[in-house]
C-alpha cells in the first residue's frame, strides 16, 4: 500500500529538510548530535533516507467493519495538509503499520536504549511524552489521529534533560519517537472506527511527521537547552 500522505508543497518541504540535514552533517554542524546519540554519521544519513522513503510503505495488519469512507480529499490540521488516499472496493478502514514512521524509529530506539543503558530513564521519558501527546491527539475525519508537529519534540527534549542530562541526546530521540507512537497511535486505536479514514496508518500520515521530526528535533533541542560543556583548565 503506497501513497504520498501529504500535499506536494509539504512533501517537497520534507525533502528539503533532508537535504538540509545532509548538508549540515557534511559541514559538521550536527556532528556532535550524532555522536551523543551513538550513531555514526554515515548510518544516520541512511536512517533518515529510509525513514522518508519508508513513509510510502504501509503494511496492512487488520481491517475494521464497513463504514462510509472519505476518499480523494485534502484535510488540514494545524497548518499541515494531508492527502486522503483513494481506495476502491474497500469495505472498511484498514489498519496498517508505516515502515518509515513506526518500524524504523522503533528499532533505532531499542538500539539506543540498549547501547546507552537507558532502561529506567527511557520508561520515564516515554511515559511523559505519551501522556502529553495522548491529551493533544485529535481525531480528524478521513485522516485518522493527528498530532501537532511542534509538541512532541519539545516535550521529549525537556523530559530527556529532566531524567538524564548526561545522556539527553539519545533519550530525547527515544522519548520523542516511542512516546508519540504510543500516545498518538496505540492508545487511540479505539477512536479510529467512525472517522471514515480509508487507511489508519500507525506511524504514518499525521503521526509520521510527529515521530520522525520528534526524534531528530528533540535531540537538537536537548543539545541547545542542555548544559554547555566546560572548557578544560589551562595547564601551566
C-alpha positions in Angstrom: 0.0 0.0 0.0 1.9 3.1 -1.3 0.7 6.7 -1.4 2.1 10.1 -0.6 0.5 11.2 2.7 0.9 15.0 2.2 0.2 17.5 -0.5 3.1 18.3 -2.9 4.4 21.5 -1.2 4.7 19.8 2.2 6.2 16.7 0.6 8.8 18.8 -1.1 9.4 20.6 2.2 10.3 17.4 3.9 12.8 16.5 1.2 14.3 20.0 1.5 14.6 19.3 5.2 16.5 16.1 4.4 18.8 18.0 2.0 19.5 20.5 4.8 20.3 17.7 7.3 22.7 16.1 4.8 24.5 19.5 4.2 24.6 20.2 7.9 26.2 16.8 8.6 28.7 17.2 5.9 29.9 20.6 7.2 29.9 19.3 10.8 27.0 21.3 12.4 25.2 18.2 13.6 28.3 16.0 14.2 28.0 16.4 18.0 24.3 15.5 17.9 25.0 12.2 16.1 28.0 11.5 18.4 26.0 11.8 21.6 23.3 9.6 20.1 25.9 7.0 19.5 25.1 6.6 15.8 27.9 7.0 13.2 27.1 9.8 10.7 27.1 7.6 7.7 24.5 5.3 9.2 22.4 8.3 10.4 22.1 9.6 6.9 20.9 6.2 5.7 18.4 6.0 8.5 17.0 9.5 7.6 16.6 8.4 3.9 15.0 5.1 4.9 12.5 6.8 7.2 11.4 9.2 4.5 11.3 6.6 1.8 9.6 4.2 4.2 6.8 6.7 4.8 5.4 5.5 1.4 5.0 1.9 2.7 2.1 0.8 4.9 1.9 -2.8 6.0 -1.8 -3.9 6.5 -2.4 -5.7 9.7 -6.2 -5.5 10.2 -9.4 -4.2 8.7 -12.3 -2.6 10.6 -16.0 -3.2 9.9 -17.5 -1.4 6.8 -18.4 2.3 7.1 -18.7 5.4 4.9 -15.2 6.4 3.9 -13.7 9.7 3.0 -11.5 9.4 -0.1 -9.6 11.7 -2.5 -9.7 14.7 -0.2 -7.2 17.1 1.4 -7.6 17.6 5.1 -5.9 20.5 7.0 -4.8 20.1 10.6 -2.5 22.6 12.4 -1.4 24.0 9.1 -0.5 20.6 7.7 -2.3 19.4 4.5 -2.8 15.6 4.5 -3.9 13.7 1.4 -6.7 11.2 2.0 -5.9 8.3 -0.4 -8.4 7.0 -2.9 -9.4 3.3 -2.3 -11.6 1.2 -4.5 -13.7 -1.8 -3.3 -12.6 -1.5 0.3 -15.4 -2.1 2.7 -13.8 -0.7 5.8 -10.8 1.2 7.4 -7.5 -0.7 7.0 -5.2 -0.7 10.0 -1.6 -0.6 8.8 1.9 -0.1 10.2 4.1 2.5 8.5 7.6 1.4 7.7 9.3 4.8 8.0 7.2 6.2 10.7 6.9 3.3 13.1 9.1 0.3 12.3 12.5 2.0 11.8 12.1 4.5 14.7 11.1 1.7 17.0 14.2 -0.4 16.1 16.5 2.6 16.4 15.0 3.5 19.8 15.6 -0.1 21.1 19.2 0.1 19.9 19.8 3.4 21.7 18.2 2.2 24.9 20.4 -0.9 24.9 23.6 0.9 23.8 23.3 3.7 26.4 21.6 1.6 29.1 18.6 4.0 29.3 16.2 1.4 30.7 14.7 3.4 33.6 15.1 6.9 32.1 13.5 5.8 28.8 10.4 4.5 30.7 10.0 7.8 32.4 10.7 9.9 29.2 8.4 7.8 27.1 5.6 8.0 29.7 5.9 11.8 29.9 5.7 12.2 26.1 2.9 9.6 25.9 0.8 11.5 28.4 1.1 14.9 26.8 0.7 13.6 23.2 -2.3 11.5 24.1 -4.0 14.5 25.5 -3.3 16.6 22.4 -4.0 13.9 19.8 -7.2 14.7 17.8 -9.4 12.5 15.6 -9.5 14.0 12.0 -12.2 12.7 9.7 -10.7 11.0 6.7 -7.2 11.0 8.1 -7.3 9.3 11.5 -5.5 10.6 14.6 -3.3 13.7 14.1 -0.8 15.4 16.5 0.6 19.0 16.4 4.1 18.7 15.0 5.8 21.1 17.4 4.6 19.5 20.7 6.3 16.0 20.9 9.9 17.2 20.2 9.7 20.0 22.8 8.3 17.7 25.5 10.8 14.9 24.6 13.7 17.3 24.9 12.5 18.6 28.3 11.9 15.1 29.6 15.3 14.0 28.5 17.0 16.8 30.3 15.0 16.1 33.4 15.6 12.4 33.6 19.2 12.0 32.2 21.1 15.2 31.4 24.3 13.3 30.7 22.6 11.2 28.0 19.9 13.7 26.9 20.5 13.2 23.2 19.7 9.5 22.8 17.0 9.8 25.5 15.3 12.6 23.6 15.1 10.5 20.5 13.7 7.5 22.3 11.2 9.6 24.3 10.0 11.5 21.2 9.7 8.5 18.9 8.2 5.9 21.2 6.1 8.5 23.2 4.5 9.8 20.1 4.0 6.3 18.7 2.2 5.1 21.9 0.4 8.3 22.8 -0.9 9.1 19.3 -1.4 5.7 17.7 -1.6 2.8 20.0 -3.7 4.5 22.7 -6.1 5.8 20.1 -6.9 2.7 18.1 -10.4 2.6 19.6 -11.1 6.0 18.1 -10.4 5.1 14.5 -13.8 3.5 13.9 -16.2 6.1 12.6 -13.6 8.6 11.2 -14.1 7.3 7.7 -10.4 7.0 7.1 -9.6 4.5 4.2 -6.2 3.8 5.9 -5.3 4.3 9.6 -1.5 4.0 9.5 0.3 3.5 12.7 3.2 5.9 12.4 2.0 7.3 9.1 0.4 10.5 7.8 -0.3 12.8 10.8 2.0 10.8 13.1 4.9 10.3 10.7 5.8 14.0 11.0 5.4 13.7 14.7 7.6 10.6 15.1 10.3 11.5 12.6 10.5 15.1 13.4 10.2 14.4 17.2 13.2 12.2 17.2 15.6 14.4 15.3 14.4 17.8 16.6 14.2 16.6 20.2 17.9 15.7 20.0 18.8 19.1 18.7 16.6 20.9 21.3 18.2 18.8 24.1 21.6 19.9 22.9 20.6 23.5 22.8 18.8 23.5 26.1 21.3 21.3 28.0 24.3 22.4 29.9 27.3 23.8 28.0 30.5 21.8 28.2 33.1 23.5 30.5 36.4 24.3 28.9 39.4 22.3 30.2 41.5 24.2 32.7 44.7 25.6 31.2 47.9 23.9 32.2 50.8 26.0 33.5 
